[in-house]
Structure formats: structure tokens, C-alpha cells
């Protein structure tokens, strides 16, 4: 148990013993000769006394020194001890959110039985819904992004300093520029096609070999993807990120720090490849149009020499910061070409919990989503011998609510490093401000649809796009009817 936990356990035991003996801080201060403020610091887990003072405290509390300093807890505090001995609290990125460990433990210790039951419930839920540690790490990362409206000024400023030092253009950065900086400044050699001799790594885009200071890159990456990989590698170094992953894309992290480092380096690389002023100007021009223009949006993306996903990610930074459009969500949907199975593997919600979200209970996402429609259209185009990126828009109103979103989807065909088709979607809550900023939002030709979350929970009985029966909705309706009857019987 580390020193921080040692202080916390000691403080909890002192507090429990003091309260069991009905001693006030003033009483214990008189018996021990220690100040009230010092005793308060001990109980909060901020101070750990020297051996001579521990002996004095033990005598004042009428216990042995061994009992006071052991890690054994009373029956009422057993679950707190188990929690502290586990890695659970140490894995929480509390400092990222400005939360002190002592405060968390203090809250837990005030109602141990109830909090213990609550923690057990969370553990049981995580087991039932197959939630893993990495679900938590990525969830915490999303919460951190949402807390800052997904815009990080300090990384933007670091990028400006980086570009200034190496004389890079503000509107375009080539992979050769980045490769040169990695080699000359950091001694890191980029080995293109460096992974061809390894079997079983077809889904890995790059690997950093520490001992050789080499970055192995998959042969099938295109220019935009290569620039992104090199930019991320430079991000780790320029931002001095020590606990970092050594391959991309990031999978199954063992702690939160690599997730945070990966995010910061990726943000650095994305911002490098998509100059914020240029993107903001392009967005302003596009949003000023009276009519929706999907082909024009694709052309705008391609003119910036970045992948569509990178462009949309950058929009989630720029839209809240420059256009005050903060009621926004982002989702990425994957599907195998021609498959009817759709998976959400990336989600971001700004300003509130918006309706679309991933689920781990294997229900079928609403087929009325433009995210799904665009992927279906992609498959139809492929059958006609046409492969291209497409952009689609839809006004989506969620069933049973007043919440309507302007949802824009970019659907991208599978490529050598991307076995599945994907659609990246950002939705903005429809209100007067959106209509003022996004002129084409009032275009009458934009499709309007009532949508929902999953087919299993949807009461729209005449839906022609349904992929599964609404058994969850029916179960709830049946129980509601039963409850109504029970209420009448009970009330006589």
C-alpha cells in the first residue's frame, strides 16, 4: 500500500476511534498535546505522524501502536479497506477533474454500508454488461473532452510554437517535413513497410520500437494517414508525454495515462494537419449556403488533404469554440460491407447527454439514423461498381421528445487498413442559434425523420426499417398495465 493510502487508512482509523470514544477534536487535542488543526489534517489523510507522536495518539485513544498503524479495519469499514487495497481508486484519473483522493474516501467513509452496497452494485452491473477496464478509461477520456468542450488551448499553443520552431507552413504540413524532424531532431527513423515481415499485424498501423528508436509504418497507409501517424509520434515527444502507447490504433490500455497521452498526441497531430483558421473559414463559407450541398462538403474535406474522419474530429473542436454550437454529439458507426450489423465504437457528447449512444447489450441501432442510411447507400453504390465518399444530412427528431438535431454524416468505404465501412456523424441540436449560423438548416429539401435509439425499445409499430422486434418496449408496456391493475386492487 503506497504512502498516500497509508495516510488515508491511518486517518480513518483515528477518526473512527475518536468518534467511538465520543471525543471531540478539542478533547483529543488536550489528551495528546497536538493541535486541533494537526489532528484534522491527520484524519483527512494529509499528514502521517512520526513514531513518537503515533505512540502518544495510541495512548490517548487507548489502543496499541500496532493496532493503530495496521491496515486492518473495523467491520464497519471493511469495504473501505478492500477498496483502498484494490487498484480501483488509483486507476481513477481524479486529479484530471480536480478531485482529491481524500475527499472521495471521506465521502465513502461517512456512510460505509450504503456506499459499499452502491459500489457492489456498480461492480455487478459492469459484470452483467461485460464492461471492461478500457471501457472506463475511454469513458473517462470522453468526460474530460466534454468538460473542456473538446477544445484545448494549451495544445493549440504548443502546436504554434512547434510550427514556428521548424518553419512549417500554417496551412499545409507534408509527411516528408514531419519525417525529417523526427530523424534530425529526435533521431527516430521512420521505416515504411516496416511491418511486412510480421504476420498477424494487418490491423496495426504503426509500431514504435524503443530500443532502436524506430517507427515501423504499415505499407498501406495513404499520405494523410502517414502524416497523422508521424504527427502523433512528434506529439508524444514535443508534449513530453512519457506514459504512451507504442502502437496505433490504441487497444486495451492497462491504465488511464496512455489513453490521455494518446488523446493529447492525436489532438496535436489532427490540429497540425487541419489548420483551425482555414477549417473555420471553410465551415463559415459552407454554413453560409442556403442549400445543402453534400458533394461540396466532400470537396471541401478533400481540399484539405486529410481523411474525412480527421476533418469531422476537427469540427468537434472548432464548432463549439468559433461558432458557439455546443449542443453537439459525434458518433462513429462501423459495418462490414453489405452487413446488417452496425457497431458504434466512438462517441462524444458536448454540453449534455444527447440521445444517440453506444450500447453493450447487442441491441439494434435505429435504422432511421442517417449514419446507417449512408452506409446502406455506400453498399448500393459499391454494387453498381462505384466507390466514393458520400455526405448526407437529415433532420432527426427523437421519438417522444422535442429534441431535434441537424445530423450530418460522412460515409467512407473500407480501405486496405480499414476492413469495414464507417460513417462519422455530428449532430447539432436544432434551435434559433443553429439556424442563424447554419443557413442551409432551413433547406426544405433536407429529409426529416422521427428516429429512436434501438429497435428493441422503439414503440413505432409501423416502422418499415425495423431490424428487430420491440420486445423491451412490450415488456415495459405489459408491466405498466400490470402495475395499474395492482394499484387499483391495493387501493380497494
Buried (B, 14 or more C-beta within 10 A) or exposed (E): EEEBBBBBBBBBBBBBBBEEBEBEBEEBBEBBEBEEEBBBBBBBBBBBBEEEBBBBBBBBBEBEBEEBBEEEBBEEBEBBBEBBBEEBBBBBBBEBEEEEBBEBBBEBBEEBEEBBEEBEEEEEEBEEEEBEBBBBBBEBBBEBBBEEBBBBEEBBEBBEEBBEEBEBEEEEBBBEBBBBBBBEEBEBBBBBEBBEEEEEBEEBBBBBBEEEEBBBBBEBBEEBBBBBBBBBBBBBBBBEBEBBBEBBEBEEBEBBBBBBBBBBBBBBBBBBBBBBEBBBEBBEEBBEBEEBBBEBBBEBBBEBBBBBBBBBBBBBBBBBBBBEBBBBBBBBBBBBBEEEEBBBEBBBBBBEEBBBEBBEEEBBBBBBBBBBBBBBBBBEBBEEEEEEBBBBBBBBBBBEEEBBBBBBBBBBBBBEBBEBBBBBBBBBBBEEBBEEBBBBBEBEEBEEBBBBBBBBBBEBEEBEBBBBEBEBBEEEEEEEEEEEEEEEEEEE
